[in-house]
Amino acid sequence: MPWPKGDYPPSYKNQPQYLREKAVEIANEVLKTTGNEGEAIATGLKRARAHFKNHPEEIAAKGK
């Protein structure tokens, strides 16, 4: 089940909004290719964290 804008998996609940949004974006793409919801959720969060670690300037731009 893809997550529409503003919706996210319960495991993303305690993450900052900027991270949730990026993780959902990535998770939806992974879900399209694999069809595995669990893998999509885990991969989305992992890749979103890596993205912001490598691009910390985007955190300030998103307003935390």
Buried (B, 14 or more C-beta within 10 A) or exposed (E): EEBEEEEBBEEBEEBEEBBBBBBBBBBBBBBEEEEEBEBBBBBBBEBBBEBBEEEEEEBEEBEE
